[in-house]
Amino acid sequence: MKSRLPKVLQPLAGRPLLAHVIQTARALSPARIHVVYGHGGEHVRAAFPDGGLEWVRQAEQLGTGHAMQQAAPGIPDTDIVLVLYGDVPLLRTETLVPLVDIAAAGELALLTMQPQDPAGYGRIVRDAVGKVARIVEQKDASAEERRIDECNTGILAAPAGRLKEWLASLGNDNAQREYYLTDVIGLAARAGMAVTPVRLADPIEALGVNDKEQLAQLETVCRRNAARALMRAGVTIADPARLDVRGEVTHGQDVFLDVNVVLEGRVTLGNGVRIGPGCVIRDSQIGDDTELFAHCVLDGALIGAGARIGPFSRIRPTTRLADGVHIGNFVEVKNSSLGTESKANHLSYVGDAEVGAHVNVGAGTIVANYDGANKHRTRIGDGAHTGSNSVLVAPITVGEGATIAAGSTVTKEVPAGKLTVARARQTTIEGWQRPAKKKK
């Protein structure tokens, strides 16, 4: 991958490749999940601190069969083993259930496919009566075997006790000098066990990642799948190819998503929500009939119903906007709450503030919340107005119905219902002349 990040931690749809595989495995309700790790393994373990995984170290990378040999001692003989790969993230639970059922019946189940281009894949070799006899890797295959179009995905399921017997018999007499897990198929067939192939309907599910180009191809698949699911659930998407979903989205009816929208983490969109082009929404909840205009960024925000935001607004974490709030162009709100129908429409910063209802934050108003060492809170009462280019130096309280004159810098409490002016008196100096440069 030409990256400091281990391959299974490369991001796909906002999560590491391995996270997708683990989520699929957990959906099968397994007794345990073993993760065999090698290169960069400590970074991989650190990325999954929540537990529930059994980590198995493969000190030397001697092939897939060798990897399974490392995990085998921790698996009871009475279990069923399903083998997945950390760089094959698109497999669906529905695809894997039949494999587990076949293995539970005492057979070896093998997931196969017929890709358009079989180059690079192991081929499924069948005997004279059509039964699976073995798998041959492309580097070890004859010219005739390479013409076989039925390929191995690497995914298999088997009774643990039998699988461990075959693992113990693996050799490395091949072009790679590795212990191939695929050789288990031939050992099982020779031992008289039924090898039952399950044909994968869509080979895309078995796509793996070996470089950044393949990673981008899988990203395209994820993007298409997510958009298709949303549209089938009733969401209107201007262009499905220009929507990125990197998390979980829940939504109401009549939601509209314009082009180049990015949804990350957990996002909830209410009925009638409209998201304009170029918006990025992360871990946020947006109420009914709220509209985001172009190029807004929301992160960790809770937005009420009927709000209007943007264009070019930034709503930062722990911000709460009540119903009917208007946040306009080039306005940033951070760790603040704005009450019902309050407005900050132009070129303002509201940080660490509690703003009441029906407040008008004038153009260019700044809530100066940071003194260089600590953040301080500002409280603005219902119905207050701040004039253009006001600066509110926290900690400060602005009373209900107060008005702050344009251009004021207020550092003390602003009384309710009164006009407060805090700016230098305008003076014109008669006879003053601007300095002029001396002629050379």
Stockholm file with secondary structure:
# STOCKHOLM 1.0

chainA/1-440         MKSRLPKVLQPLAGRPLLAHVIQTARALSPARIHVVYGHGGEHVRAAFPDGGLEWVRQAEQLGTGHAMQQAAPGIPDTDIVLVLYGDVPLLRTETLVPLVDIAAAGELALLTMQPQDPAGYGRIVRDAVGKVARIVEQKDASAEERRIDECNTGILAAPAGRLKEWLASLGNDNAQREYYLTDVIGLAARAGMAVTPVRLADPIEALGVNDKEQLAQLETVCRRNAARALMRAGVTIADPARLDVRGEVTHGQDVFLDVNVVLEGRVTLGNGVRIGPGCVIRDSQIGDDTELFAHCVLDGALIGAGARIGPFSRIRPTTRLADGVHIGNFVEVKNSSLGTESKANHLSYVGDAEVGAHVNVGAGTIVANYDGANKHRTRIGDGAHTGSNSVLVAPITVGEGATIAAGSTVTKEVPAGKLTVARARQTTIEGWQRPAKKKK
#=GR chainA/1-440 SS CCSSSCGGGSEETTEEHHHHHHHHHHTTCCSCCEEEECTTHHHHHHTCTTCCCEEEECSSCCCHHHHHHHHGGGSCTTSEEEECCTTCCCCCHHHHHHHHHHHHTTSEEEEEECCSCCTTSCEEEECTTSCEEEEECGGGCCHHHHTCCCEEEEEEEEEHHHHHHHHHTCCCCSTTCCCCTTHHHHHHHHTTCCEEEEECSCGGGGCCCSSHHHHHHHHHHHHHHHHHHHHHTTCEESCGGGEEEEEEEEECSSCEECTTEEEEEEEEECTTCEECTTCEEESCEECTTCEECSSCEEESEEECTTCEECSSCEECTTEEECTTCEEEETCEEESCEECTTCEEEESCEEESEEECTTCEECTTCEEECBCSSCBCCEEECTTCEECTTCEEESSEEECTTCEECTTCEECSCBCTTSEECCSCCCCCCTTCCCCCCCCC
#=GC SS_cons         CCSSSCGGGSEETTEEHHHHHHHHHHTTCCSCCEEEECTTHHHHHHTCTTCCCEEEECSSCCCHHHHHHHHGGGSCTTSEEEECCTTCCCCCHHHHHHHHHHHHTTSEEEEEECCSCCTTSCEEEECTTSCEEEEECGGGCCHHHHTCCCEEEEEEEEEHHHHHHHHHTCCCCSTTCCCCTTHHHHHHHHTTCCEEEEECSCGGGGCCCSSHHHHHHHHHHHHHHHHHHHHHTTCEESCGGGEEEEEEEEECSSCEECTTEEEEEEEEECTTCEECTTCEEESCEECTTCEECSSCEEESEEECTTCEECSSCEECTTEEECTTCEEEETCEEESCEECTTCEEEESCEEESEEECTTCEECTTCEEECBCSSCBCCEEECTTCEECTTCEEESSEEECTTCEECTTCEECSCBCTTSEECCSCCCCCCTTCCCCCCCCC
//
